[in-house]
Amino acid sequence: MEKKQGSVLNSKASRSKWHPFEVLGIGLVIASLIILLFNPNSLSKFFHTVISEVKPIVVDVFLTSEIGIAIIISVIFGRLIERLGFTDGLIRLFIPMMKWLKINPSVIIPSVYNILGDINAAGKISGPVLVKAKATKAEQKIAVATMIQSPQSFATLVLGLIALSVFHINAFPLIIFSIFLPIIIVPWVLSRTIYRDTKKVDLEELPRFTPKTKFLETIFSSAKEGAELLFLIIIPAVAAVFFFIGALKFFGVWNVIESSLSTVLTFLSIEPATGIVSILAAPTLAVAQLAELAGSVDPRLIVGSFVLANSGLPLSVILGQIPATWAESSGLNEREALVAAIIGMVIRVATACILAYFLTPFLVAKG
């Protein structure tokens, strides 16, 4: 009884102290009352600005256009070819190359899985595989940085291919140089420079990634997965980001930020509008918007945007999801995973710039 009374007194005493957020809350209440008194229409204008920014993207792009359906269809297609052994076939091709480079072959598993899967699943599945394969911390960091070179959603790759066809850009060399070649080159470069603690090992048990589900079950479950990706991940993420963009527009700050980002992206030979969407919101939306720019944009910028979008972006994934996922499933802590992801993103931006400048002349159809 005395303990209970003591805990009640302690809780009352702690509640009597002002918490910093309570002070902030009081300030917000007073500021809201002042705004309602002197400028009652400002709040409605704020929400109108935000809604006007979010609605065209969420409703017009994802819900009532072909983009939402394309995302669901792409997931179905990706899961079907995964069921037919596509992922395991890629791993069988790349593992001998890693052995030849004297790197633990498990480092390429997240990247290969990420091409058809999603970046969170790649971390959850591949992290334990790397630990079991006795990959060093350096090799696990290489795995994270290399994973960033792959599209974080198969829908991004599919919609990107549609955009390339609109611009009559030859997709085959671009896929080889931007998707498959980095899986070999990035581990080799990192193992010779930043992360040198690598060793040649043989995987005692090579995991298989071809599911054993029946084909009809694969189709229906992948359709459900595609709908979940659209409604539970992409649309909420896009709505949240464009909410902040709308808020920044209301306060007159967004134009300065957008102008600065556009200047940097254009210099890197990346189409600025879709590049900003890839970085801040959703690469899937960015590549969907690329097709609408036909005839009005330099194809070199399209190549750069395609390569940038087919990566581990947006920044919320790089800064939040990857560190949390890999800290839970691998031998890395959040800071180590974050630094490796940032290094991977720097490499990806450089790849986008290089391919845009030097590969575009060989990709654009003549006449």
TAKA-V930954 format. One record per backbone hydrogen bond with DSSP energy under -1.0 kcal/mol. CO is the residue of the C=O (numbers start at 0). NH is the residue of the N-H. Records with the same first field share a line. If there is no record, write none. Layout:
# TAKA-V930954
CO: NH + NH
This chain:
# TAKA-V930954
0: 4
1: 5
2: 6
3: 7
4: 8
5: 9
6: 10
7: 11
8: 12
9: 13
10: 14
11: 15
18: 21 + 22
19: 23
20: 24
21: 25
22: 26
23: 27
24: 28
25: 29
26: 30
27: 31
28: 32
29: 33
30: 34
31: 35
32: 36
33: 37
34: 38
38: 41
40: 44
41: 45
42: 46
43: 47
44: 48
45: 49
46: 50
47: 51
48: 52
49: 53
50: 54
53: 57
54: 58 + 59
56: 61
57: 62
58: 63
65: 69
66: 70
67: 71
68: 72
69: 73
70: 74
71: 75
72: 76
73: 77
74: 78
75: 79
76: 80
77: 81
78: 82
79: 83
80: 85
81: 84
84: 88
85: 89
86: 90
87: 91
88: 92
89: 93
90: 94
93: 97
94: 98
95: 99
96: 100
97: 102
98: 101
103: 106
104: 107
105: 108
107: 111
108: 112
109: 113
112: 116
117: 121
118: 122
119: 123
120: 124
121: 125
122: 126
125: 129
126: 130
127: 131
128: 132
129: 134
130: 133
135: 139
136: 140
137: 141
138: 142
139: 143
140: 144
141: 145
142: 146
143: 147
145: 148
146: 149
147: 311
151: 118
152: 156
153: 157
154: 158
155: 159
156: 160
157: 161
158: 162
159: 163
160: 164
161: 165
162: 166
163: 168
164: 167
167: 364
170: 174
171: 175
172: 176
173: 177
174: 178 + 179
175: 180
180: 183 + 184
181: 185
183: 187
184: 188
185: 189
186: 190
189: 194
195: 197
213: 217
214: 218
215: 219
216: 220
217: 221
218: 222
219: 223
220: 224
221: 225
222: 226
223: 227
224: 228
225: 229
226: 230
227: 231
228: 233
229: 234
232: 236
233: 237
234: 238
235: 239
236: 240
237: 241
238: 242
239: 243
240: 244
241: 245
242: 246
243: 247
244: 248
245: 249
246: 250
247: 252 + 253
248: 251
252: 256
253: 257
254: 258
255: 259
256: 260
257: 261
258: 262
259: 263
260: 264
261: 265
262: 266
263: 267
264: 269
265: 268
270: 274
271: 275
272: 276
273: 277
274: 278
275: 279
276: 280 + 281
278: 314
281: 285
282: 286
283: 287
284: 288
285: 289
289: 292
292: 295
297: 300 + 301
298: 302
299: 303
300: 270 + 304
301: 305
302: 306
303: 307
304: 308
305: 309
308: 310
310: 151
313: 316 + 317
314: 318
315: 319 + 320
316: 321
319: 323
320: 324
321: 325
322: 326
323: 327
324: 328
325: 329
332: 336
333: 337
334: 338
335: 339
336: 340
337: 341
338: 342
339: 343
340: 344
341: 345
342: 346
343: 347
344: 348
345: 349
346: 350
347: 351
348: 352
349: 353
350: 354
351: 355
352: 356
353: 357
354: 358
358: 361
359: 362 + 363
362: 169
